[in-house]
């Protein structure tokens, strides 16, 4: 059994009963951004999907979480956000209505981290989207239904390329 995975995910679900599914991984761009310990800036519509709906979790930063109290601390910091950046660790996403939603939020978060890293690497100041426009994008383009919808082509490709996966 992966004790750390169980401790973290069970704590998140126990503390956040509205979450249907959660994802967590140590992706290259996610870990790079998490090492900065900062929230994403609203610099693209993708990043705006997480505007005021993501957090940076500093609890247990960089540690392997195997203690239930540590898992509870991470879960509490997750709050009611759709995604979180676990400092020095990786990314988490949560689906409030479906597994597909959680999967899409994770993919979109990984991409948003990659885009911000690339944008910041130019050395130019970021052109941040204003609060009202960021909220408008989030409220219209980053709904549970839109996440489900965006994930469908990925699901269809997996089903087509790996049909035995569902046997």
C-alpha positions as CSV (number, residue, x, y, z in Angstrom):
1,X,0.0,0.0,0.0
2,X,1.1,3.6,-0.7
3,X,0.7,4.9,2.8
4,X,1.4,8.5,1.9
5,X,-1.1,8.4,-0.9
6,X,-3.8,6.9,1.3
7,X,-3.1,9.4,4.2
8,X,-3.3,12.4,1.9
9,X,-6.3,11.4,-0.3
10,X,-8.4,10.0,2.5
11,X,-7.8,13.1,4.6
12,X,-8.8,15.4,1.7
13,X,-12.0,13.4,1.1
14,X,-12.8,13.3,4.8
15,X,-12.4,17.0,5.3
16,X,-14.1,18.0,2.0
17,X,-17.2,15.9,1.6
18,X,-18.1,17.8,-1.6
19,X,-15.1,16.3,-3.5
20,X,-16.1,13.3,-5.6
21,X,-12.5,12.6,-6.9
22,X,-9.0,14.0,-6.4
23,X,-5.8,13.7,-8.3
24,X,-2.2,14.2,-7.2
25,X,1.0,13.8,-9.0
26,X,4.6,15.0,-9.1
27,X,4.7,16.3,-12.6
28,X,7.7,18.2,-14.0
29,X,6.0,21.6,-14.4
30,X,3.9,21.1,-11.2
31,X,7.0,20.4,-9.1
32,X,8.9,23.3,-10.6
33,X,6.1,25.7,-9.9
34,X,5.5,24.2,-6.4
35,X,9.1,24.8,-5.6
36,X,8.4,28.6,-5.8
37,X,5.6,28.4,-3.2
38,X,3.4,30.9,-5.0
39,X,-0.1,30.9,-6.5
40,X,-0.5,31.2,-10.2
41,X,-1.0,34.6,-11.7
42,X,-4.0,35.2,-14.0
43,X,-2.0,35.4,-17.2
44,X,-4.1,33.1,-19.5
45,X,-7.7,31.9,-19.6
46,X,-6.5,28.6,-18.3
47,X,-4.9,30.2,-15.3
48,X,-8.0,32.4,-14.8
49,X,-10.0,29.1,-14.4
50,X,-8.2,28.8,-11.0
51,X,-8.4,32.5,-10.1
52,X,-9.3,32.8,-6.4
53,X,-10.0,29.0,-6.6
54,X,-6.6,27.6,-5.8
55,X,-4.2,27.7,-2.9
56,X,-0.6,27.0,-2.1
57,X,-0.4,24.4,0.7
58,X,2.7,25.1,2.8
59,X,1.9,22.4,5.4
60,X,4.2,19.4,5.2
61,X,6.1,21.1,2.2
62,X,8.5,18.7,0.7
63,X,7.8,15.9,3.2
64,X,6.5,12.4,2.6
65,X,3.1,12.6,4.5
66,X,2.6,9.4,6.3
67,X,1.2,10.7,9.6
68,X,-2.6,11.2,9.8
69,X,-2.2,14.6,11.6
70,X,0.0,15.8,8.7
71,X,-2.6,14.5,6.2
72,X,-5.3,16.4,8.1
73,X,-3.2,19.6,8.0
74,X,-2.9,19.3,4.2
75,X,-6.6,18.5,3.8
76,X,-7.6,21.6,5.9
77,X,-5.3,23.8,3.7
78,X,-7.0,22.3,0.6
79,X,-10.2,24.1,1.6
80,X,-12.9,24.5,-1.0
81,X,-10.5,25.0,-3.8
82,X,-10.7,23.1,-7.1
83,X,-6.9,22.8,-7.2
84,X,-3.9,23.3,-4.9
85,X,-0.2,23.6,-5.3
86,X,1.6,21.7,-2.5
87,X,4.8,23.6,-1.9
88,X,8.0,21.7,-2.8
89,X,5.8,18.7,-3.6
90,X,3.3,18.7,-6.5
91,X,-0.2,19.4,-7.6
92,X,-3.7,18.4,-6.4
93,X,-7.0,18.7,-8.1
94,X,-10.5,18.0,-7.0
95,X,-13.7,17.2,-8.9
96,X,-16.9,18.3,-7.2
97,X,-19.2,16.6,-9.7
98,X,-17.1,13.9,-11.6
99,X,-13.9,12.1,-11.9
100,X,-13.5,13.6,-15.4
101,X,-13.7,17.1,-13.9
102,X,-10.9,16.3,-11.4
103,X,-8.8,14.9,-14.3
104,X,-9.3,18.0,-16.4
105,X,-8.5,20.4,-13.6
106,X,-5.2,18.5,-13.0
107,X,-4.3,18.6,-16.7
108,X,-5.2,22.3,-16.9
109,X,-3.2,23.1,-13.7
110,X,-0.1,21.3,-15.1
111,X,-0.4,23.4,-18.3
112,X,-0.9,26.6,-16.4
113,X,2.2,25.9,-14.4
114,X,4.1,25.2,-17.6
115,X,2.9,28.4,-19.2
116,X,3.7,30.6,-16.2
117,X,7.2,29.1,-16.0
118,X,7.8,29.8,-19.7
119,X,6.4,33.3,-19.5
120,X,8.5,34.2,-16.5
121,X,11.6,32.7,-18.1
122,X,11.6,35.5,-20.7
123,X,12.5,38.0,-18.1
124,X,9.7,40.3,-19.2
125,X,7.1,41.5,-16.7
126,X,3.9,39.4,-16.9
127,X,0.8,41.1,-18.3
128,X,-1.8,40.0,-15.6
129,X,-5.5,39.8,-16.5
130,X,-7.6,42.2,-14.3
131,X,-9.7,40.8,-11.5
132,X,-13.1,41.3,-13.1
133,X,-12.0,39.7,-16.4
134,X,-10.3,36.8,-14.5
135,X,-13.4,36.2,-12.5
136,X,-15.6,36.3,-15.6
137,X,-13.4,33.8,-17.3
138,X,-13.4,31.5,-14.3
139,X,-17.2,31.7,-13.9
140,X,-17.9,31.0,-17.5
141,X,-15.1,28.8,-18.7
142,X,-14.1,26.8,-15.6
143,X,-17.3,25.2,-14.5
144,X,-17.6,21.5,-13.6
145,X,-19.5,20.9,-16.8
146,X,-16.8,22.6,-18.9
147,X,-14.1,20.6,-17.2
148,X,-16.0,17.4,-18.0
149,X,-16.5,18.5,-21.6
150,X,-12.8,19.3,-22.1
151,X,-11.8,15.9,-20.8
152,X,-14.1,14.0,-23.1
153,X,-11.7,14.0,-26.2
154,X,-8.9,12.7,-23.9
155,X,-11.2,10.0,-22.5
156,X,-12.3,9.0,-26.1
157,X,-8.7,8.8,-27.3
158,X,-7.8,6.5,-24.3
159,X,-10.8,4.3,-25.0
160,X,-10.0,4.1,-28.7
161,X,-6.3,3.4,-28.2
162,X,-6.5,1.1,-25.2
163,X,-9.9,-0.7,-25.4
164,X,-8.7,-3.5,-23.1
165,X,-8.3,-1.0,-20.3
166,X,-12.0,-1.3,-19.6
167,X,-12.1,-5.1,-19.6
